[in-house]
Amino acid sequence: MKVLVTGGAGFIGSHFVRMLAGDASVTVLDKLTYAGNRANLADVSHTFVHGDICDAALLADVVPGHDLVVNFAAESHVDRSIDGAAEFVRTNVLGTQTLMQACLDAGTPRVVQVSTDEVYGSIDVGSWAEEAPLRPRSPYSAAKAGGDMIAQAYAVTHGLPVSITRCGNNYGPCQYPEKFIPLSVTNLHSGRKIPVYGDGGNVRDWIHVADHCAGIRLVAEAGTPGEVYHIAGTAELTNLELTGHLLELCGVGWDMVEFVEDRKGHDRRYSLDDSKLRALGYQAEISFDQGLKDTVRWYVDHPGWWA
């Protein structure tokens, strides 16, 4: 089986490539922006192509011949999207359209578009089902929602066999230190405080990256083309609750926390219902407590990776 993984040198994409090791011939296409790192793939067999999913001519050369294309390529940091949205729209919307067209032209048998729970906006109680309306509230989530709708349009209009996965907050090794968990651990390891937005009451659903990748693989293998599948986390926590776990694991106290001005348009709570994926046999394998402990230890043990 030949698999093309776009954004495969990034955090989640590289874990997916690692999961496929030995089971598939993998080509990684990555632009190598600040968050892409070939060191993430140093010990994994793959073919690497340095390029942009907005490059139609490149995709016309790379995409044909693959049995599966999984699109991880995205700009993904909300704060950066608030400071400047143009690159998010370019990559997450135009890039997705360019890739979907290349897959259509090549007759790709299976495509998976990897997305986020943030496209739904905020939910006070309960959990979103896949049929929930999209109400993004940041430039990042709006761009991801746009890409998702492009992918669905190609499924409906052209019959492209693409499914969409949406997941909560990921954690694990090799995540760029702008995201909350690696930022917190690397800050504490360097003697700096953890910045916490607002009152710290924002709620997120956390999933280990390996469990997320297992869900994506299951959708690729057994999901229905044209459908959306949620991959829910294993721990729904406020940012303050998560901060408490990190402080304990790093052996420091609350004096190492600094409350900062809240992010613009900060969604209060996300939550996904993943019963549709569980009906296919999915079950998360990594407990949050063990996964977080292992993740903190990885960053402590690999200062050369993030410093």
ZAFITOR-386154 format. One line per 8 residues: number of its first residue (from 1); their letters; for each residue x, y, z of N, C-alpha, C. Coordinates in steps of 0.1 Angstrom, whole numbers, plus 5000, padded with zeros to 4 digits. Each point is the difference from the previous one (the first is absolute). Layout:
<recs>
NUM> a> X:Y:Z:X:Y:Z:X:Y:Z; ...
</recs>
This chain:
<recs>
1> mkvlvtgg> 5008:4988:5000:4992:5012:5000:5009:5013:5000; 4996:5009:4992:5008:5013:4999:4991:5011:5006; 5006:5007:5009:4993:5011:5008:5008:5013:4998; 4993:5010:4997:5005:5014:5000:4995:5007:5012; 5009:5005:5009:4997:5007:5012:5004:5015:4998; 4991:5009:4998:5004:5014:4999:5001:5006:5014; 5010:5008:5002:5003:5005:5014:5005:4990:5009; 5007:4990:4994:5005:4988:5007:5012:5002:5009
9> agfigshf> 5006:5012:4999:5012:5003:5009:4995:5008:5012; 4988:5003:5001:4994:5007:5012:4997:4990:5011; 4995:5006:5011:4997:4992:5012:4991:4988:4997; 4988:5002:4996:4991:4989:4999:5003:4991:4987; 5004:5007:4990:5003:4993:4987:5012:4990:5002; 5010:5005:5007:5012:4991:5002:4996:4988:5008; 4991:5001:5010:4996:4989:5008:4992:4990:4991; 4992:5006:4991:4992:4991:4991:5010:4992:4991
17> vrmlagda> 5010:5007:4994:5010:4993:4992:5007:4989:5008; 5003:5003:5012:5006:4990:5009:4991:4988:5002; 4987:5002:5001:4990:4990:5002:5000:4990:4988; 5002:5006:4988:4999:4992:4988:5013:4992:4997; 5010:5003:5007:5013:4994:4997:4999:4985:5000; 5005:4994:4989:5000:4986:4998:4987:4995:4993; 4989:5008:5000:4988:4996:4994:4997:5006:4987; 5007:5011:4996:4998:5007:4988:5012:5007:4995
25> svtvldkl> 5000:5003:4987:5010:5008:4994:4996:5015:5001; 5007:5008:5008:4995:5013:5003:5008:5011:4993; 4993:5010:4994:5006:5012:4995:4995:5011:5009; 5009:5009:5005:4997:5011:5008:5002:5013:4992; 4990:5008:4999:5001:5013:4993:4998:5011:5011; 5011:5008:5002:4999:5010:5010:5008:5013:4996; 4994:5011:5003:5006:5013:4997:5011:5004:5009; 5001:4993:5012:5010:5003:5010:4999:5014:5005
33> tyagnran> 4988:5004:5004:4999:5013:5007:5006:4999:5014; 4999:5010:5008:5006:4999:5013:4996:4988:5008; 4988:4994:4998:4995:4989:5008:5003:4987:4994; 5006:4999:4987:5004:4988:4994:5014:4997:5003; 5003:4988:5003:5014:4996:5004:5003:4986:4995; 5010:4999:4991:5003:4987:4994:5006:4991:5011; 5005:5006:5011:5005:4991:5011:4989:4991:5005; 4988:5005:4999:4989:4991:5005:4999:4987:4992
41> ladvshtf> 5006:4999:4989:4999:4989:4991:5013:4993:4998; 5010:5004:5008:5014:4995:4998:5002:4985:5000; 4992:4993:5008:5002:4985:5000:4988:4993:4994; 4993:5006:4991:4988:4994:4994:5002:4999:4985; 4998:4989:4994:5002:4998:4985:4989:5008:4993; 5004:5009:4991:4990:5007:4992:5007:5007:4989; 4993:5005:4990:5005:5009:4989:4995:5014:5003; 5010:5009:5000:4996:5014:5004:5000:5009:4988
49> vhgdicda> 4989:5008:4999:4999:5010:4990:4998:5014:5007; 5009:5009:4997:4999:5013:5006:4991:5009:4991; 4988:5004:5005:4991:5007:4991:4988:5005:5007; 4992:5007:4993:4988:5007:5005:4987:4994:4994; 4990:4997:5008:4988:4995:4995:4992:5010:4991; 5004:5012:5000:4995:5010:4991:5006:5000:4986; 5010:4992:4998:5007:4999:4988:4994:4989:4991; 4991:5004:4991:4992:4990:4992:5009:4992:4991
57> alladvvp> 5010:5006:4994:5009:4993:4991:5008:4989:5008; 5004:5003:5012:5007:4990:5008:4991:4989:5003; 4988:5003:5005:4990:4989:5004:4997:4992:4988; 4999:5005:4988:4997:4992:4988:5011:4990:4997; 5012:5003:5005:5011:4990:4999:5000:4990:5011; 4997:5005:5012:5002:4991:5012:4988:4991:5003; 4988:5005:4999:4988:4993:5004:4997:4987:4993; 5001:5000:4986:4996:4988:4993:5008:4987:5005
65> ghdlvvnf> 4993:4989:5001:5006:4988:5004:4998:4996:5014; 4995:5009:5008:4998:4997:5014:4986:4994:5003; 4999:4991:5009:4988:4994:5003:4992:5008:5011; 5007:5008:5007:4994:5007:5011:5008:5014:5001; 4992:5011:5001:5006:5013:5003:4994:5005:5013; 5008:5003:5010:4996:5006:5013:5005:5014:5001; 4991:5010:5002:5005:5014:5000:5001:5005:5015; 5012:5001:5005:5003:5006:5012:5005:5015:4998
73> aaeshvdr> 5003:5003:4988:5006:5013:4997:4991:5012:5004; 5004:5008:5010:4992:5011:5004:5008:5010:5009; 4995:5012:5000:5004:5010:5010:4991:4998:5011; 5005:4998:5013:4991:4995:5010:5000:5008:5013; 5007:5011:5002:5001:5006:5013:4991:5012:5000; 4990:5000:5009:4990:5010:5001:5006:5014:5002; 5009:5001:5009:5006:5014:5002:5007:5005:4988; 5006:4992:4992:5007:5005:4988:4989:5004:4990
81> sidgaaef> 4989:4993:4999:4989:5004:4991:4994:5013:5004; 4999:5004:5012:4995:5013:5005:5010:5011:4995; 5012:4997:5001:5010:5010:4996:5001:5002:4985; 4997:4989:4992:5000:5001:4986:4993:4988:4994; 4988:5002:4993:4992:4989:4995:5003:4996:4986; 5008:5007:4993:5001:4998:4985:5006:4986:4998; 5011:4996:5007:5006:4988:4997:4991:4988:5004; 4992:5002:5010:4991:4989:5004:4989:4998:4989
89> vrtnvlgt> 4995:5010:4994:4991:4999:4989:5006:4993:4988; 5012:5005:4997:5008:4994:4989:5002:4985:5001; 5005:4996:5012:5004:4986:5001:4987:4991:5003; 4992:5005:5009:4989:4991:5005:4988:5000:4991; 4998:5010:4992:4989:5000:4990:5005:4997:4986; 5009:5010:4995:5005:4998:4986:5008:4987:4999; 5008:4997:5010:5008:4988:5000:4992:4988:4999; 4989:4999:5008:4991:4989:5000:4994:4998:4987
97> qtlmqacl> 4995:5011:4994:4994:4999:4987:5009:4995:4989; 5013:5005:5001:5010:4996:4990:5003:4985:5001; 5000:4995:5013:5003:4986:5002:4988:4992:4996; 4988:5004:5003:4988:4992:4996:4999:4999:4985; 5003:5011:4993:5000:4999:4985:5011:4991:4995; 5011:5000:5006:5011:4991:4996:4996:4985:5002; 4993:4998:5011:4996:4986:5003:4989:4996:4990; 4991:5009:4997:4989:4997:4990:5006:4997:4987
105> dagtprvv> 5010:5009:4995:5006:4998:4987:5008:4986:5000; 5006:4996:5011:5008:4988:5000:4991:4988:5003; 4987:5001:5003:4992:4989:5003:5004:4993:5013; 5004:5008:5010:5005:4994:5013:4988:4992:5006; 5003:4987:5004:4989:4992:5005:4995:5004:5014; 5008:5007:5008:4996:5003:5014:5007:5013:5004; 4993:5009:5006:5005:5013:5005:4995:5002:5014; 5008:5005:5009:4995:5005:5013:5005:5014:5003
113> qvstdevy> 4991:5008:5003:5002:5014:5004:5000:5001:5015; 5011:5004:5006:5002:5000:5015:4996:5014:5005; 4990:5001:5009:4995:5013:5004:4999:5001:5015; 4992:5009:5006:5001:5004:5014:4986:5002:5005; 4998:4998:5013:4988:5003:5007:4997:5015:5000; 5010:5008:4998:4998:5015:5001:4991:5005:4989; 4997:4993:4990:4991:5005:4989:4986:5002:5005; 4996:4994:5012:4987:5001:5005:4998:5012:5009
121> gsidvgsw> 5010:5007:5004:4999:5011:5009:5000:4994:5014; 4992:5006:5009:5000:4996:5014:4987:4994:5004; 5000:4990:5009:4988:4993:5004:5000:5000:5016; 4989:5005:5006:4999:5001:5014:4998:4987:5007; 4991:4992:4995:4998:4986:5006:4998:4990:4989; 5002:4987:5003:4998:4990:4990:5012:4999:4991; 4999:4993:4989:5010:4998:4990:4995:5001:4986; 5008:5004:4991:4996:5002:4986:4999:4986:4993
129> aeeaplrp> 4990:4998:4993:4999:4989:4990:5006:5005:4987; 5002:4991:4991:5006:5004:4987:4991:5009:4991; 4987:5000:5003:4991:5008:4993:4998:5014:5005; 5007:5003:5010:4999:5014:5006:5005:5010:4990; 4993:5012:5001:5004:5011:4990:5014:5005:5004; 5007:5005:4990:5014:5005:5001:4998:5015:5004; 5006:5004:5011:4999:5014:5005:5014:5004:5005; 5010:5000:4992:5014:5004:5004:5001:5014:5005
137> rspysaak> 5009:5002:5009:5000:5013:5007:5015:5006:4999; 5009:4994:4994:5013:5005:4998:5004:4999:4986; 5010:5008:4995:5004:4998:4986:5005:4986:4997; 5007:4994:5010:5005:4986:4998:4988:4991:4998; 4990:5000:5009:4989:4990:4999:4992:5003:4988; 4998:5013:4996:4993:5003:4988:5006:4995:4987; 5014:5001:5000:5007:4994:4989:4999:4985:4999; 5001:4993:5012:4998:4986:5000:4986:4996:4995
145> aggdmiaq> 4990:5008:5005:4986:4997:4996:4999:5001:4985; 5006:5011:4994:5000:5002:4986:5006:4988:4992; 5011:4995:5005:5006:4988:4994:4991:4988:5001; 4994:4998:5011:4991:4989:5002:4988:5001:4990; 4995:5012:4998:4988:5001:4991:5005:4998:4985; 5012:5004:4997:5005:4997:4987:5001:4985:4998; 5006:4993:5010:5001:4986:4999:4987:4993:4998; 4990:5004:5008:4986:4994:4999:4994:5004:4986
153> ayavthgl> 5003:5012:4995:4995:5003:4987:5005:4991:4989; 5013:4997:5001:5006:4991:4990:4994:4986:5002; 4996:4996:5012:4994:4987:5002:4986:4999:4993; 4992:5011:5002:4987:5001:4995:4999:5002:4985; 5008:5010:4996:5000:5004:4986:5006:4990:4991; 5012:4995:5004:5008:4992:4991:5001:4985:5004; 4995:4997:5012:5001:4986:5005:5014:4997:5005; 5008:5010:5003:5013:4997:5006:4999:4992:5013
161> pvsitrcg> 5006:4989:5001:4999:4992:5012:5007:5005:5012; 4996:5012:5005:5007:5007:5011:4991:4999:5013; 5006:4997:5011:4994:5001:5013:5007:5011:5008; 4993:5006:5010:5006:5010:5008:5000:4995:5015; 5011:5002:5007:5001:4997:5014:5002:5013:5007; 4993:5001:5012:5001:5011:5009:5004:4996:5014; 5010:5006:5006:5005:4995:5012:5002:5012:5010; 5001:4997:5013:5003:5009:5010:5015:5004:5001
169> nnygpcqy> 5004:5005:5012:5013:5004:5002:5010:4988:5001; 5010:5000:4992:5010:4990:5000:5012:5003:5009; 5006:4990:5006:5012:5001:5007:5009:4988:4998; 5013:5002:5003:5009:4989:4997:5014:5005:4996; 5010:4991:4998:5013:5005:4996:5000:5007:4986; 5010:5009:4998:5002:5006:4988:4990:5011:4996; 4992:5005:5010:4991:5011:4997:5008:5013:5001; 4998:5009:4991:5008:5013:5000:4996:5007:5013
177> pekfipls> 5010:5007:5006:4998:5005:5014:4992:5013:5000; 4991:5003:4990:4991:5011:5001:4987:4996:5006; 4997:4987:5000:4988:4994:5005:5001:4998:5016; 4989:5000:5007:5000:5002:5014:5008:4990:5008; 4999:4987:4997:5007:4990:5008:5016:5001:4998; 5005:5000:4988:5014:5001:4998:5005:5014:5004; 4992:5011:4998:5004:5013:5005:5002:5000:5015; 4991:4994:5007:5000:5000:5014:5012:4992:5006
185> vtnlhsgr> 5002:4988:4994:5011:4992:5005:5014:5006:4997; 5001:5005:4987:5013:5006:4997:5003:5013:5008; 4989:5008:5002:5001:5012:5009:5005:4996:5014; 4993:4990:5006:5004:4997:5013:5014:4994:5001; 5004:4992:4990:5013:4994:4999:5011:5011:4999; 4996:5012:4994:5009:5011:4999:4999:5010:5010; 4992:4998:5011:4998:5009:5011:4990:5011:4997; 4992:4999:4990:4990:5010:4996:4986:4996:5005
193> kipvygdg> 4991:5009:5001:4987:4997:5005:4991:4995:4988; 4989:4993:5004:4990:4996:4990:4990:5012:4998; 4998:5004:4988:4989:5011:4998:4987:4993:4998; 4990:5005:5008:4986:4994:4999:4991:5012:4996; 4992:4997:4989:4991:5011:4996:4988:5002:5009; 4997:5012:5002:4987:5004:5008:5000:4994:5013; 4988:4993:5003:4998:4994:5013:5004:4985:5000; 5005:4995:4989:5004:4986:4999:4988:4990:5000
201> gnvrdwih> 4988:5005:4998:4989:4992:5000:4996:4994:4987; 5007:5003:4989:4997:4994:4987:5002:4985:5000; 4991:4992:4994:5000:4986:5001:5004:4994:4986; 5009:4990:5001:5004:4994:4988:5000:4984:5002; 4998:4993:4989:5000:4985:5001:5013:4995:4994; 5008:4993:5009:5014:4997:4996:5001:4985:4995; 5008:4998:4990:5002:4987:4994:5015:4998:4997; 5006:4989:5003:5013:4997:4996:5001:4999:4985
209> vadhcagi> 5011:5005:4994:5001:5000:4986:5000:4986:4994; 5005:4990:5007:4999:4986:4995:4986:4995:4998; 4991:5004:5010:4986:4996:4999:4993:5007:4988; 5004:5013:4999:4994:5007:4989:5004:4994:4986; 5012:4996:4999:5005:4994:4987:4993:4987:4998; 4998:4992:5011:4993:4987:4998:4986:5002:4995; 4993:5011:5005:4987:5003:4995:5000:5004:4985; 5010:5008:4996:5001:5004:4986:5002:4988:4991
217> rlvaeagt> 5009:4991:5005:5002:4987:4992:4988:4992:4999; 4992:4999:5010:4987:4992:5000:4991:5007:4990; 4999:5013:5000:4991:5006:4990:5005:4998:4986; 5013:5000:4998:5005:4998:4986:4997:4985:4996; 5000:4991:5009:4998:4986:4996:4985:4996:5000; 4992:5006:5009:4986:4995:5002:4990:5010:4999; 5004:5013:4999:4990:5011:5000:4993:5001:4987; 4989:5006:5000:4992:5002:4988:5004:5013:4993
225> pgevyhia> 5003:5000:4987:5004:5012:4993:4988:5010:5001; 5004:5013:5001:4990:5010:5001:4996:5003:5014; 5004:4992:5010:4995:5001:5014:5010:5007:5008; 4996:5006:5011:5008:5006:5010:5000:4991:5013; 5012:4999:5006:5002:4992:5011:5007:5007:5011; 4995:5000:5012:5006:5006:5012:5009:4990:5007; 5011:5006:5005:5010:4992:5008:5001:5007:5013; 4993:4996:5010:4999:5007:5013:5012:4997:5009
233> gtaeltnl> 5002:5009:5009:5011:4998:5010:4997:4991:5011; 5009:4999:5010:4998:4991:5011:4999:5008:5013; 5002:5014:5000:5000:5008:5012:4995:5014:4996; 4988:5004:5006:4995:5013:4998:5004:5008:5012; 5008:5010:4998:5006:5008:5011:5000:5015:4998; 4998:5008:5011:5003:5014:4998:5015:5002:4999; 5003:5011:4995:5015:5003:4999:5006:5001:5014; 4993:5004:5010:5005:5000:5013:5003:4986:5005
241> eltghlle> 4990:4991:4998:5002:4986:5004:5012:4994:4993; 5002:5002:4987:5011:4995:4993:5013:5006:5005; 5000:5013:5003:5012:5007:5006:5004:4993:5013; 4990:4997:5008:5003:4993:5013:5007:4987:4998; 4996:4992:4990:5006:4987:4996:5015:5003:4996; 5002:5010:4992:5014:5003:4995:5009:5005:5011; 4995:5008:5009:5008:5005:5011:5004:4988:5009; 4990:4991:5003:5004:4988:5008:5010:4992:4993
249> lcgvgwdm> 4999:4997:4987:5009:4992:4993:5014:5006:5000; 5001:5013:4999:5012:5007:5000:5006:5004:5013; 4992:4997:5011:5005:5002:5014:5001:5014:5004; 4991:5009:4995:5000:5014:5004:4986:5004:5004; 5000:5012:5006:4987:5005:5006:4993:5010:4991; 4989:5005:5005:4992:5010:4993:5006:5014:4998; 5011:5002:5007:5007:5012:4998:5007:5001:4986; 5000:4989:4993:5006:4999:4987:4989:5002:4989
257> vefvedrk> 4988:5005:5004:4989:5003:4991:4998:5015:4999; 4999:5005:4987:4997:5014:4998:4987:5001:4992; 4990:5007:5005:4988:5002:4993:5002:5012:4991; 4996:4998:4987:5002:5011:4990:4987:5003:4994; 4999:5011:4993:4988:5005:4993:4994:4989:4991; 4987:4999:5001:4994:4989:4992:5002:5002:4985; 5000:4989:4993:5000:5001:4985:4987:5005:4994; 5001:5008:4989:4988:5005:4994:4992:4988:4995
265> ghdrrysl> 4987:5001:5002:4990:4990:4995:5003:4986:5006; 5005:4999:5012:5004:4987:5005:4988:4991:5003; 4999:4989:4993:4989:4991:5002:5001:4994:5014; 4988:4998:5006:5000:4996:5014:5002:4985:5002; 4993:4992:4991:5000:4986:5002:4998:4993:4987; 5008:4989:4998:4998:4991:4988:4997:4986:5006; 4991:4992:4992:4998:4986:5004:4994:4993:4988; 5005:4988:4997:4996:4992:4989:4993:4987:5004
273> ddsklral> 4990:4997:4993:4994:4986:5001:5006:4992:4989; 5007:4989:5004:5007:4992:4990:4993:4986:4999; 4987:4999:5003:4994:4987:5000:5000:4994:4986; 5000:5008:4990:5000:4996:4986:5013:4992:4997; 5011:5005:5005:5013:4993:4998:5001:4988:5009; 4995:5001:5012:5000:4988:5008:4992:4988:4995; 4990:5004:4992:4992:4989:4993:5008:4992:4990; 5011:5006:4996:5009:4994:4990:5011:4991:5008
281> gyqaeisf> 5000:5001:5013:5009:4993:5009:5011:5008:5006; 4999:5013:4999:5011:5008:5006:4999:5001:5015; 5011:5000:5006:5001:5002:5015:5014:5006:5003; 5000:5011:5007:5013:5006:5004:5008:4990:5009; 5013:5000:4999:5008:4990:5007:5008:5006:5011; 5003:5013:4999:5009:5007:5010:4993:5009:5010; 5001:4996:5012:4993:5008:5011:5007:5014:5000; 4992:5010:5004:5006:5014:5001:5011:5001:5010
289> dqglkdtv> 4998:4994:5012:5010:5001:5010:5014:4994:4995; 4999:4988:4994:5013:4994:4996:5006:5008:4988; 4991:5004:4990:5004:5007:4988:5006:5013:5004; 4994:5007:5009:5006:5013:5004:5013:4998:5007; 5001:4991:5009:5013:4997:5007:5011:4997:4990; 4997:4991:4990:5010:4996:4990:5004:5012:4991; 4990:5009:4997:5003:5012:4992:5009:5010:5007; 4997:5002:5013:5009:5009:5008:5014:4995:5000
297> rwyvdhpg> 5001:4987:5003:5013:4994:5000:5008:5001:4987; 4992:4999:4989:5007:5001:4987:5006:5014:4998; 4993:5010:5003:5005:5013:4999:5012:5003:5009; 4999:4995:5012:5011:5001:5009:5013:4993:4995; 4998:4989:4994:5011:4991:4995:5005:5005:4987; 4993:5009:4993:5004:5004:4986:5001:5015:4999; 5008:5007:5008:5001:5014:4999:5006:5004:4987; 5009:4992:4994:5006:5003:4987:4990:5001:4989
305> wwa> 4988:4993:5001:4990:5001:4990:4993:5013:5000; 4997:5005:5012:4992:5013:5001:5008:5012:5002; 5012:4999:5005:5007:5012:5004:5005:5008:4987
</recs>
